[in-house]
Amino acid sequence: MKTSYHVIASAGISLGYQAAMHSWPATLGCFLSGVLIDIDHYVEYCIFQKKFPFRYKDLVDFCNDAKITKQYLIFHAYELMLIFWFLIYYLDLGVVWTGIALGLTTHMILDQWSNPIKPLYYFMVFRIRNNFIKTKMLSERYFQQGATNA
């Protein structure tokens, strides 16, 4: 999903969370986490390209580049999200941490729904079993029309 859509979705979810929880720090955490989870795309760019993508177009082109055969996306993992929710519940971490988890969860759900990936893509175990090889993890739709997001 495009970053601009994540910004819009995160703003909407965050405002709803603000209305329910009346906590601006929690609202800010929800918004920022819903957008900044994509930092793992930047990390991969830096590792593979050995430089920082100062232009957003460079990052998008990198994500869509068929020559880049592996994709790790370390923060996009349902396993990590489940552990995070468990810790929030078990340790009673409060509304700020819950807001952060809500932003991350919303981002992942939107990515799952909109990106041309196989259904299990956001499970780290699935990616490990497929040796992080893009052709094994992305759907046919990706290769037919190409990805449109970073």
Order of alpha helices (4+ residues) and beta strands (2+ residues): alpha-alpha-alpha-alpha-alpha-alpha-alpha-alpha-alpha
